[in-house]
Amino acid sequence: MKRFVRYGYTETAPRTLFWFEYASHTIGLEDGARVLAAYVRRAVLPAVYAAKINVVGYSIGGLVARWNVAYDVDGWDHLVNRLVLVAVPNEGAIMPYIGAHAPSWLPFVKSSKTPLARAMDPVFPFWRPVADEPWSIPSDDRNQLLAGLNAKPVPPDIRVYCLYGNNDPSRPGGPQTTAGLTGQLPGVQVSYGPGDGIVLTASALGLPINGSAGVPGLCDHPVDVGRVYHTRVLEAGAAQVAAALQDRVETAAETAGTPQATSHVLLRRDEVWGSEWPTSPVHGLRSHFAPERKNENQ
C-alpha cells in the first residue's frame, strides 16, 4: 500500500485509505460481497460524504466488487462510478481446480477447497481427454456462481478498467499460466497461455477462451502491466490504477451545472491461497479503500 500513499492516500487522519479483512478460508463469494457492502456503508461513506465511489478490486476481490454491482447490493449499480479490476479471474482460473484434485498431503490443498477457491473454478472449456478432442468443462466443475455473475452486464454508467499481467509462455523467465489440461489428473498434460501465472490474460479481460463466449462488454479500458506474477500485478500497476482513479467522468449532474462529490475507493484483495500456496508469500484476505482527494472545483 506504500505505492498508493505516494499518490496522496493516507491511513491516518484525515484518512483517505480504508481496508477490511474477512475469513477468506471460510467465507464465500456472495457472503464476502455483502460483508464488503456493509463495510462501505458503515465505515467508508460516512467518512467521505461521497455521492459516488470508485472501486479497485484485486484478484478475487474484483469478483466480490463485481457481485455487488451486478446484483445491486446496497445500490452499488449506481453508487460505483469506476471499477478497476486488477488481475481478476473474471472467467476463473485453472490452478484452483488443480489444487482441489491434488493429493491431500500437499500444503496448498486445504486452501483450494475453500468456498472462495471454488468461486474461481473456470467457466471456460479447459479440459479434454486426449489431444485430438475439443476442449470442454469437466462434469465436476460447474461454477454456477461465476457463470451467473458473468451473465449480468455491467451497468452502462460504470466505466471499467482491467489491469493484467501478460507473459507470453513462449518467452523464458516469466510466469507460466495454465490454459488447458489434457488427460486425467494427476498425470495430466498442461497447456499454457498468456497471463500472470494464475489468471490468463483473456480471463482478466473477459475474452473468449477455448471457444467460450467470454464476458461481453466487461472491460472498457485494458491495461497491460507486463510480465509480472499474479501477486505483483497490483504493485506493478499502481501508477496506472492511480491514473484511472484520478481521471474523472463528467456526470449528468455536472453537465447540468450541479456538480456531485465523487469518492475514489480502493478495494485490494491479497492472494486467496494465503501462506499455504507455495508460490505466494502473502496471506489473508484484505480489502483497502481510498477516497479521492477532492478537486478544488468541486
N, C-alpha and C positions, 0 to 999 in steps of 0.2 A: 504493500500500500504506500510505501515511501515514494514510489513513482508518481502517484496521484497527488501527494502532498506538494510536489514540485509545481503542480498546476493550480495551487491555491486552495486545495481542500484541506480541512483541519479536523482533528479528532478532539480538540479542546474548544472551549467557548471562545468566540461564537462557533459552535460546532457545525461543520458542513460535511462530515463524514460519519455515516452510521453503518452498523452491521448487526446481523443477528445470527445466532447459531442454533442448530437443532440436531437431533439424533439421526444422523444420516444412515446408521446401520439398522434403524427400526422404522423410520417414517417412510411413507410412500409419496408418490408424486402429487396426488391430489391433496393429501393432508399437508404436505410441505408447502404447497401453493397457498393454502388457507392460512397457515402459520405466517407466511410472508405477508399476505394481505393484511392480517391482523396487526403485524408489527408496523407496517407502513401507516396504517390508520391510527395506531396508538402512539408511536414514537416519532415518525418522520413528519407527517402532515402538520401536527400541532407545532412543531419546531420551525417549519419553513414557511407556513402560510401560503402555500402554492396552489394555483388553480390546475396546474399540470405538473407531471413528473416525467423525467427521462430515466429509463431503466437500462442498466447494463447487466447482462446475465452471462456468467462464465460456466462453461461445461453444462452439466445437467441443471445448473441454476438458470440457464436460459430456457429450459423446458418448463421449469417452475414458473418463471415470469410469463412465458407464452400461455400457460394454462390459465392464469388469472385474466389475461387479455381475451383469450378465446372464449372462456366461459363467463366473462364479465363478473368476476368475483369482486365485490365491493366497488363496482363501477369502473373497473380497470380499462374497459374498452374505450372510455372517454377520458379517464384520468391520465393515461400514458400518452405522452407526446412523441417520444422517440424510444425505440427499442434497439439496443446494441447487443448483438449476440456474438459472444467470443468463444470460439472452439466448441460450439454447441452441437451435440449429436441429434440434429433435427430429424434424421431418419434412423437413428440408433447407431450402434457400434457393435462390431463382431466380438471384440475382446471380452465383454461381459458374458456373452453366450458361451464362449470357450471356457471361461472360468467356472461357469455353472456346471460344466460337464467334465471338469478336470478332477483328478484324484483328490479325495478329501484331505489327504495329508499335506497338500500344498498350502503355503501360508495365506494366499490370497483368496482361497475358495470361499471362506466364510463371508467375505465382502461381496463376492459375486452372486450370492444367494439372497441378498437384501432386496426389499421392495423397490428401492431406487435403481439398483442394478438391473432388475427385471424391466423397469421402465426404459432402459437403454437398449434392450434387445432389438435387433434390426427389424424394420418393417419393409426392407427391400430384399429381393432374392439374393441369397449369398451362398447357397449350398447346392451341390449336385453329387450324385453317387459316383459318377465317372466323368472323365473329361469331355466326352462327346455328348453328354446330356445337357439340356438347358439349365440355367440357374433357377432355383426355386427357394421357397421358405420352408424349413423343416416343420413337420407337424407339431413338434414340441415348442415351437417359437411362434406364438400368436399374441403379439403385443397389441392388444386392443386399446390400451390407454393411449399409446403414441399414435396408433392409426386413427383413433377418434380425434385426437388433437390436430393431426395434420389435415383432417377433413374440414376443419373450420378455418375459413380465411381470416387473415389479419385485417382488422378494420381499416378502411382506406385512409383515415386521417392519421394513422400511425406510420411513421417513417422508420424503416428497418435497415440497420447496418449489420453486416455479417463479417466478422474478422476470423480468419482461418489460417492454420499452418498448412504449408503446401510443399512437401518434399516429394519430388519425383523418385519413385522407388528404383529407377534405373541408375540414379546417381548414388555413389558410395558415400557413407558417412552420415547420412541423415536418418531421421526416424522412418521406420518401415510400418506401413499401415495396412492391416488385413482388409482385403476387399472380397475374398471368397474362400470357401472351403470345398475341397473335392475329396470324397471318400468318407470314412467313418472315424470319428474320434475314438481313441487318441491318435491313431495312425493316419492323420489327415494331411493332404497336400494343401498348402496355403498359397493363395494368390494375393498380390499386393497392389495397391493403388496410391495415388497422390493423397497426402494427408499429414497429420501431425503425430502419428504413431498410435493414436487411439481412434480419432474421428477422421473419416475420409473427407477430403475437400468437398466432394459432391454432397455428402450428408450435411456438412456445415452450411452449404448454400441451398439445400433443398432441391438439388438437381436429380434427374433420373439416374438410377444405379442398376446395372444389370437388367435393364428392361422395366424398371419400376416407373411409376408416374411422377415420383418426386413430390415436392410440396410447391405447387404452382403459386407464383406471386408472393413467395415468402420474403425474398431479400431485394430491397431497392438498391442497396449500395454494398457490393462485395469489396472487401479489403484484404489483400494478400499480405500476411505478416512475414512470410518467408519460411525457410527450412528450420523450424523450431519444433521442439517436442510439445506435446499437449499441455503439460504443466507450466510451460513458459510462454504460452501464446498471449496471455493477459499482460504479463510484464513486458514482453517484446512489443506489444501493440498499444502500450499505454498512451503514447503520443497521439495515435490515431483515434483512440477512444475519447481522449480529451478534446480533440478537434471536433468529433461528432457531437459531443455534449455541448460544446460552445457554439455550434452552428444553429442559430435559432431559426424557427419556422414561423412565418407570419400567419397568425390565426385570423379567423373571420372577424373576431372582435377587434384585433389590431387594425385590420383593413378598414373597419368601420370607424376607427379613431378612438376605441376604448380598450387600451392595452390590458392584458391579463398577466399576472405574475406566473412565471414558469420556473419550476424547480427541477434541477437535474439530480437524478437518483442513480447511484451505482450499486448494483447487486453483483457481488462476486461470490462464486462458489469454488471452493478448493476441491481437489481431486476426490471423487466419490469413493475410490477404493481405500483411501486412508493409508496409514502407515503399513498396512498389510500387503499392499500392492508393491511388488518388488522393485519396480522401476520408478516409484513415486515417493519422494521424501516427505511430502506434505500429508496432513492428516486432518480429519474432521470435515465439517461442512459449515462454511462461513459465508455470510452474505453481507455485503457492505453497501452503504448508501452515501451518496454525496450530493447535496443540493447545490444548485448553481449559485455562484456569486451574482447578485442582481445587477443587471445592466443599469447604469446611471440614468438611462432614459425611461426606465420602467416606472 
